[in-house]
Amino acid sequence: VDAAPEQVGVLHVVATLPAYHGRGFARQLLRGGIEIARGDGLVALRLDTFPHNIRGRGLYKSCGFTDHGLWTVHYPALGDIQVVMYELLL
């Protein structure tokens, strides 16, 4: 979506310990972030994940996020890496 940076929220980390996988906690965290973004009047919410994160990618799609494909991003601790970008219109 074409929006000013202040109109877009970014989720940097959505994660649960492996012992809690499959219990719906990550979905609750994600839905909470979505509701906060809507409450703040944002127009979109974005996030990225590693291409091999099949579990997370399924979660994001099931919560309405659109897959915008692979992008190269730079993280100081990791260097240039490939991530899959997602966006949810609010």
C-alpha positions as CSV (number, residue, x, y, z in Angstrom):
1,V,0.0,0.0,0.0
2,D,1.2,3.5,-0.8
3,A,1.3,5.1,2.7
4,A,3.4,7.5,4.6
5,P,5.8,5.8,7.1
6,E,3.9,7.1,10.1
7,Q,0.7,5.3,8.7
8,V,2.4,1.9,8.6
9,G,3.2,-0.4,11.5
10,V,6.0,-2.9,11.5
11,L,6.1,-6.1,13.5
12,H,9.7,-6.9,14.1
13,V,9.5,-10.3,16.0
14,V,6.6,-12.7,16.5
15,A,7.9,-15.8,18.2
16,T,7.1,-18.4,20.8
17,L,9.3,-21.1,22.4
18,P,9.1,-24.5,20.7
19,A,7.4,-26.0,23.7
20,Y,4.5,-23.7,23.0
21,H,4.2,-24.2,19.3
22,G,0.8,-25.3,18.0
23,R,-1.2,-23.8,21.0
24,G,-2.3,-20.6,19.3
25,F,0.0,-18.2,21.3
26,A,1.7,-16.8,18.2
27,R,-1.7,-16.2,16.6
28,Q,-2.9,-14.3,19.8
29,L,0.3,-12.2,19.7
30,L,-0.2,-11.4,16.0
31,R,-3.9,-10.6,16.5
32,G,-3.0,-8.3,19.4
33,G,-0.6,-6.5,17.2
34,I,-3.2,-6.1,14.5
35,E,-5.7,-4.7,16.9
36,I,-3.2,-2.2,18.4
37,A,-2.3,-1.1,14.8
38,R,-6.0,-0.6,14.0
39,G,-6.6,1.2,17.2
40,D,-3.7,3.6,16.4
41,G,-5.4,4.4,13.0
42,L,-2.6,2.8,10.9
43,V,-3.5,1.8,7.3
44,A,-1.2,-1.2,7.0
45,L,1.0,-3.6,9.1
46,R,4.1,-5.1,7.7
47,L,6.5,-7.8,8.7
48,D,9.2,-10.1,7.3
49,T,10.4,-13.6,7.9
50,F,13.0,-16.1,6.8
51,P,11.9,-18.0,3.7
52,H,12.3,-21.3,5.6
53,N,9.9,-20.3,8.3
54,I,7.0,-22.4,7.0
55,R,5.1,-22.3,10.2
56,G,5.2,-18.5,10.5
57,R,4.5,-18.0,6.9
58,G,1.3,-20.1,7.2
59,L,0.3,-18.1,10.2
60,Y,0.7,-14.8,8.5
61,K,-1.3,-15.9,5.4
62,S,-4.1,-17.3,7.6
63,C,-4.3,-14.0,9.4
64,G,-4.8,-12.1,6.1
65,F,-1.3,-10.9,5.3
66,T,-0.3,-10.8,1.7
67,D,3.0,-12.3,0.6
68,H,5.0,-9.8,-1.4
69,G,7.9,-12.2,-2.2
70,L,11.6,-12.2,-1.5
71,W,13.5,-9.1,-0.7
72,T,17.1,-8.5,0.2
73,V,17.5,-6.5,3.5
74,H,20.5,-5.6,5.6
75,Y,20.7,-6.4,9.3
76,P,23.9,-5.2,11.0
77,A,24.2,-8.6,12.8
78,L,23.4,-10.7,9.8
79,G,24.5,-8.7,6.8
80,D,22.5,-8.9,3.5
81,I,19.8,-11.6,3.7
82,Q,16.7,-12.7,1.8
83,V,13.4,-12.4,3.6
84,V,9.8,-12.8,2.6
85,M,7.8,-9.6,3.1
86,Y,4.2,-9.5,4.2
87,E,1.6,-6.7,4.4
88,L,-1.8,-6.5,5.9
89,L,-4.2,-3.7,4.9
90,L,-6.0,-2.5,7.9
